[in-house]
Amino acid sequence: MAPPPDHHVIRIGNEPAPPAPPSLPEPEIIQRFSRKEDEYLAMRSHFTYKKTIRIEEFGPDGKPSAEYVLVMAPKRDADGKVYESVVQRPQSTMQHFYLRSEDLEGLERIPAFPLTTAQLANYNLKYLGKEQVDEVNCYIFQVKPKVLERQKAYFDGVVWVDSQYLEVVKTYGQWMTDLGPVHVVKDLPFSLFETYRENVDGKYWFPDYSRSDDTADVKGQQIPVRIVIKWTDFKPLPAASQATVPTANSPAPTKP
């Protein structure tokens, strides 16, 4: 009998292969994109926009069965401070939840730009590799708070950074205290948000789409729910009405 043929055996370990290193040192990438976060935070107050918050309930067939819609826009008070005001009467067909605009105030306390230079000291960032986001080549960084507190919430998640221009184009994660994830809408379980950004005015990457899916327990009944936040109609404010540019040293959000 002829001997059996030789077989080339490749043994695969349990540990994943380390990601290929980025073209720039990791600390330099982090510092450069955080400085751009400072710039975008400062410039966002110089733009007006329409913000639409839509919360949906889903029926047993998996299709939307009811919704709550709130439309807001930024305004300035007499001191020049920017705040968001309801510009269209809320509409609701919700069957299991009664929502008011005040119940969504927790959303306003979530920073749009969590990784400014002033906030970097609160986090550990780990390079995970590369991935494409809408045809944009990105570096991926895991973000973990160094210490969790009771009165301040910190971002815990992942950021995607454009590998060419070194600016954040997507985030996915939640805000944490030492008590656990922060639920930013009263009586609803939303905590994990996936947020995409849009290039505005050819210079600034502002959040324009954020979404969270979860399941709410209503008297023992499991109700799938979704929240989608859209920012549209970005327009620069007239120069005469622009207030002093805010600093990037904004504190981490307090617990809603």
Buried (B, 14 or more C-beta within 10 A) or exposed (E): EEEEEEEEEEEEEEEEEEEEEBEEEBEEBBEBBBBBBBBBBBBBBBBBBBBBBBBBBBEEEEEBBBBBBBBBBBEBEEEEEBEBEEEEEBEBEBEBBEBEBEBBBBBEBBBBBBBBBBBBEBBEBEBEBBBEBEEBEBBBBBBBBEEBBEEBBBBBBBBBBBBEEBBBBBBBBBBBBEEEBBBBBBEBBBBBBBBBBBBBEEEBBBBBBBBBBBEBEBEEEEBBBBBBBBBEEBEEBEEEEBEEEBEBEBEBBEBB
